Amino acid sequence: MIVLEPKSFTLNDIKKGARIYFIGIGGISMNGLARLAKHAGFIVGGSDNHPSERTAILEEQGIKIYYPQIASNIDDFKPDYLVKTAAILPHNEEVRRATELDLQIFDRAEFLGAFTRTYKNVINISGTHGKTTTTSMISLMMIDAGLDPTVHLGADLDIFNGTVRAGSHDLLVSEACEFNRSFLNFSSTTAVITNVDLDHLDCYPTIGDVIDVFARFVRLVDDNGYVVVSGHDKNIEKALEEARQYFKENGRSFPRVICCAADNEICEVSGAVADVRAENIKFSNGLPSFDIVISGEDAINVQLRVPGSHNIANALNAAAAAYFNGAPVEAIKTALNGFGGADGRYTVKGKYKGCDVVVDYAHHPTAARATIEAASNMPHGDILVVFQPLTFYRVKILMDDYVDSLKDCKKVLFAEIFSDRENQTYGVSSKDISDKINKCGGDAEFYEDREELKKRIDELIKPGDIILILGPEDIRTLGDELCPHEK
């Protein structure tokens, strides 16, 4: 076996036909990576604890999957390399067996990093919020432009029948997540930064730490590349200043910065009018239409099918990245006008007792606020918010932000905090948020039991209302339970 350095190897360093085994292959990102690895010419297998819709699709494609994760799987498949997620711990039976056999094991982010060093052009989309939507928009623009991108997403997109698209080996469009500093494994010819907010507090105790890691992400962009940013985000401005100092000290030319903004004001980031901006913004039934002006010349009118001001910002960032990578304005317009959203990003699941059921991944206070605002601009009676926070430590640190973002809702029903990577609760519960909201004059309730939560939904709703289910997949599956025939 050739031992590969995780931060420098490309897929070209692995011989075609090598056997690669994915531990946790049913996970949303691992599932996509397995499909891309097969497309790249490798023999792919993997394991999960339980069969799922995602593993069934892989098996239909001829990928061998083992259930559950036991040591003998490694002996049977005989992999050359293994890929695992951060959630797979050292005492995992397959990891222990692979270690005994002296097999090289890559973290998921390390393996995805190899893809970014294999393709000629790589657009990596980062940011605390909006990555999946922006990545989806860029992907569709490049497809409509005939540029045949390979795509790696953090959510399912209907036209991909999953999270990835296996396209050419010249262009990769990929989400780049900051959690656990994953995106520091990635190289970019274009980096998009949608926003920089305080999140993943188990990794980044302060906003300064978040700014610093985004500055380090920018260091990995080619000198002749692009950095596409939201022009009024002061934290992005600080990250770019820090990155510029690094480039200067190392005698490198700084990539071209493309600023995007929804107005004609001077951007904090560039000190000039935005390179890509939205003009003549209007809303009809909650959906925005506006003109996109690029470099003061090319202008197109778009009418989004996804609601919210935040999606104007996502569209601008996507248009900038696509345009400066060869997509003509007509392809940008076609893609945006046809984009119906990625799975779990303001996804309308259907009707339940006359109510629209909408699910969204918005588990962070900032994202929740934006999604609730988007829903409030849609035709509706009342909005019933069903909310599940993600990770206990995030709630512990951002408790007041959760209260502030949700206290003005007419009614919020809380499920208990979900976490699959913590071994303690840090002494907090969703009930704490609920209690604080009520002390502020809001109206919130906490339910430990899912069936009791569903009964309470039935008691509260009336035809014409919106049931807005916010949080991780654990709570979003409630949308499928309420609308089982809409899948």
N, C-alpha and C positions, 0 to 999 in steps of 0.2 A: 504494500500500500504506500502511495505517495502521501506524505504528510503535508498539508496545505496550511499556510498562514491565514487565519480568518480575515484579517484586515486587508489582504492584498490579492487573494486568489480570485480568479474568474472561473466561469463554467468551462472555459476552454482548457483549464488546467486539469479537468477531470476527464478521463478517457470516455469516449462514447460507449454506451453499453454498460457502464459501471452501475452497480446495484446500490440504490439509495433508499434508506428506510426512514419513514417519518413516524415518530412517536407522538401520538395525539393527532392522527391524520384527519379526524373528524372536525377539528377546530377550524374556524372560518378562514384564518390565514393559512394554516398548514394545508388545508384542503386545496386552496388555490396554488400554493407552492408545489404541491405534489403534481398537479395538472401541468404546471409550467415545466417542471423537471422532466416529465414524460415527453412533453413537446420538444424539449431540448435533446432528446435522444437517450435518456437514461432508463434503466429498468427500475420501476418504482414499486415499493410496497410500504406497508405501515400498519399501525395498530391503533385501536381505541378501546375504551372499556365497554362501549355499547354501540350497536348498529344505529345509523341515523339516515335521514334523507341524503345528507352530503356523502356519507360513506357508500350508500347505494349507488350514487352517480359514479363514483370512482370505480366501483366494482364493475359497473356496466362498461367502463372504458378499459377493462382488463387489468386493473390494479389489484394486487393481492392484499387483502386486509385481514388482520388477525384480531380476535376478540377472546379474552381480554388481554391486557398487557402482561405477559408472562415471559420468563427467560427463554423458554424453548422456541419462541417465535424467532429469535435471533439466529438460533442454530438452524432452523428450517429455511429461513429466507437467505441466509448467508450474505449480508450486506457488505459493501465496501465502505460505506459511510452512513452515519446516522444524523438525523436532524431532529431536534426537540424544541419545545417551547420552554420559556422560563418557569412555567407552572409544573414541569416535570422535574421532580426532586431527585437527588443523587441515589436515594434508596430504592427508586423504581427498579423493578426486576430486570427490565430490558436494558436500562442504563448500566446496571451492575454487570450484566452478562457481557455487554459490549466492552465495558472497561476491562473485564477479565481477558477478553480476546484482543485487547489493545487496538480497538477500532477507533477511528477519529470521529468525534461527535461535535456537530456544529449546533450552535443556538440558531433559532429561527431567523433572527435578525442578521446573523453572520451569513447565513445561506442566501437570504434575500440580497444582502450586500454584494454577493458574488454576481448576481444578475445585473446590478447597477454598474459593475465594472466590465461587463461582457458586451453591452450594447453601445453603439456609436453615440447615440443621443439618449439622454435620460432626463425625464422631467419628474422630479420628486416633489410631492405636495405635502407640506408640513403645516402645523398650526394647531392651537389648542382646540379649536372648533372649526367645522366646515370642510375637513379634509376629504371625506368620502364624497360629498356632493361636488366639490370642486374637481376632484379626480375624475368622477363620472362625466362631468361636463367636458373636461379637456379630452377625455377618451373619445366621446362622441364627435367632437369637433375634428379630431384627427382622423377618425374613421370616415366622416363625411368628406374630408379633404383628400381621401384616397391614400393616406400615409400608412395605413395598416399597422397600427400600434400593437405591441404586446402590453397588456394591462394587468396590474395587480391592485385590487380594491379591498377595502375593509368591510364590505357588505355586498350582498347579492345585487346584481343588476339583471333585469329580466332578459335583455337581449344577449347576455353572456351565458345565461343558464347557470349562473354561479358568480364567483367573485373575480374571475380572471378571463382574459381573452388571449389566446395564443396567436400572435400575429408575426410580423417580420422580426428579424434579429437586428434591425437598424434602430428601432425606436421603442423605448420602454417608458410607460407612464405608470407611476406607482405612488401609493400613499407612503408617507415617511413619518412614523409615529415617534414622538419624543419620549414615551414611557420607557423607563429604565435605560435611557440614552440610546435606544435602538437605532435611531437614524444616524448616529455617528459611525455606523458601519457602511453608510451609503455614499456613493459618489454621484454628482449631478452635473449635467451641462446646463440645466435650468432648475432652480429651486424656487418653489412658491411658499410664501409664509402668509397664511390667511390672517393670523392674529397670534398674540403672545399673552397668555393669561395664566394666573396662578392655578396650577392643577398638578395632579400626581404628587401630592405632598409627601408621600413616602419616599419619593426620589428627590424632590426639590423643596426643601424647607421654606425658601423665600422666593419672592419674585426675581430677585437678583440671580438666584441659581437657574431659574427658567431662562432668563435673558442670556445668561452665559452659555447655556447649552445650545440655544438657537444661534448664537454667534459662532460656536464651534461647528455647527451644521453648515453655516455659510462658508466656513474655511474650506469645505470639501467641494465647493463649486469650482468648475474650470475657470481659469482667468478670463477666457474669451466667452464665458457663458452669461447667463442672465439670472437675476434675483428679482422675482415678482413679489411685490408686497402691497398690503393695504396701507395707503399713504397717511392715514391719520392715527395710526397705532404707535403711541409713544414708546412702548416697550420694544416694538420692532426697530424703531429709530435707535434705541440704545444698543440693541444687538448688532445692528449694522455698524455703528460707531466702533464697537469693540472689535468686530471682524476686520474693519478697515485698518485698524492699528496693527493687527496681526499681518495682514497682507503687506503693509508698508514695511514693517520690520523684517519681513522675509523677501523683500524685493519683488513682490508679485503685483501684477496689475489687477485691480479690483473688477469683478464682473459688472456688467451694466445693470443698474437698478431700474426696474420698471415700476412706477408707482400707480396705484389704482385708487380712485375715489369717486364718490357719488355726488360730486358737485364741482364747482369751478374755484373753490377756495385753494389757497396755497397749502400744500401738504407739509406736515412736520418733517417727514422723512427726507424729501428732496428739496424743500424750500422753493418749489415751483408748482405750477399747475400740474395736475396728474397727467401722466402719459396716456392712461386709459381711464376714461371717466364716463359716468352716466349723466345724461341730461334729459329734461322733459319727463321726469318720473311721474307716473300716474298709477292708480290702483283701481281695479274693477273687480268687485266681488272678492277682494283680498289678494288678487293676483297682480303683480307689477308689470307694467310695460314701460319702456324707456329707450332712449337712443344711446348706443355705445359709440363714443368718439375715440379713435385711436390716433395718437400723435397729432391731434388737431386736424386730421384730414379724413381718414376713412370713417364713415358713420353708418350705422345700421340700426334699424328699429327692431326690438325684440319684445315678445310677449311671453313671459314665463308661465309655466303651468305649475310651478311650485311657489307657495306663498312666502311672504315675509321680506322685510328690508335686508335681512342678513343674506338672503339669496341673491339680491342685487350685487352685494359685495362678492359673493362666491362667483357669480357670472362674470364680473369684471376681471377677477384674478384668472379665471379660466380662459377668458377671451385673450388676455394679454399673453399668457403662456403659449396658447395655441398659435396666435398670430405671429409671434416672434420665432416660432418653430415651423413656419411655413404654411399654416392654414389660412386660406383666403377668407375674407369677411363673410362671403355668402355661406361658407361651410359653418362658420361660427354662428351665424343667424339660424341656419337650418337646425343645428344641434340644439341650441337653446330653446327655440320654439317647440321642439319635439320632446324635450327632456321632461319626463314625468316623475323623476326622483329615484334615488336608490332605496333599497329595502331598509325599512326602519328609520327613514329620514322623512318625516311628515308623510307617512304612508297611510292612505285611507283604506282601511281593511274592508269596509262595507257598512251595512246598516244593521243596527240592533234596536228593535222596538222603536223604529222611526228616527233613531239618532245616528249621526255619522260617528264611526269609530276610527280614531286616528292614533297611530303609534309613532313614537319618535325616541331616538336614543338619547335625547337631551337630559342627561343625568347631572350635569354640572349646573350650578346656579345661573351662570351667564347664558348657557344654551337653553335652559328652561325658560328664562325670561324672554328670549328671542322667539321661541316656539309658541309660547302662550300669546305673545303679541301677534304673531302670524295668524294663529287661530282666531283671535278676537276680531280680525279684519275679514274673516270669512263669514258668509251668511250663517247665522246660528240663533238659537234661543239662548239657553244658558250653556256655559262651558263647565263640565265636571272634570277636574284634573285628578288623575290617578297617578301617584308618584312613588317611585322606588329609587332611593339614592344608591350610588355604587361606591363601595368600600367605606369601612368604618372610619379610617383615619382621615379621609377627605371630609367626612361629615364633622368630625371632631374639630378640625381646623377651620372649616368654612361654614360652621353652624349659622352664624349671623347672616351670611350671604344667602343661605338656603331660605331662612326666614324672610329676608327682604324680598327675594325673588318670587315668593309664593304667597305672601300674606294678603295681597290684594285680590287673589282669586275668590270667586264667589264660594267655592267649596273645593277642598283638597282632601282626597282619601289617600293615606299613606300605607304602603306595604313596608315590611321590615327591610332594612339595608341589606343589599346583596354583596357578597364578596367571595371569590373563589381563590384568593391569593393571600388572605390574612389568617392568622391563627389566634387572633384576639379581637375583642370588640371595642377596645379603648374606652369602655364605659359609656358608650353612646348608643342611641337607638333612634329610629325614625320617630318614635313617640316624643322624643325630646324636641324635635322640630315642630311637630304638631302642637305640643303644649305651648311652645314659645309663640307660635302663630296666633293661638287663641288668646294668649295674654296681650298680644298687640291689637286685639280687636278683630282678628281674622276668623275664619271658620274652617277648622281642620279636624280630621278624625284619623285614628290609627287602628289598623287591623292586622293582627298576627295571622289570622286564618284566612286563606284565600277564598274559601266558599262564603264566609261571612262578608268579605269584601264584595264579592259578586252580588250577594243579596242586597247589600246597601246600595250598590249601583242601581239595581232594579227599583229600589224604593225612591231614589232621587230623580231619576231621569223622566223626561217627557219628550214626545216627538218633536223634532227640530233642534234638539240639543246636540252638542258635540261632547263625546267622551274622549278625552285627550289622555292617552296612556304614555307616560314618560319614564324612561329609565332603560336599564340593560335588558337583554333578551329574556331574562327570567320573568319580568313583568310584561314585556311586549307580547309574549305568547298568550296573554289574556285576550288580546285582540282577536287571535285565531279562535279562542274558545267562544267568544261572543259572536263571531261571524264565521262559523265552521264551513259554510258552503261558499264562502267568497274566496277561498284560497286558489 
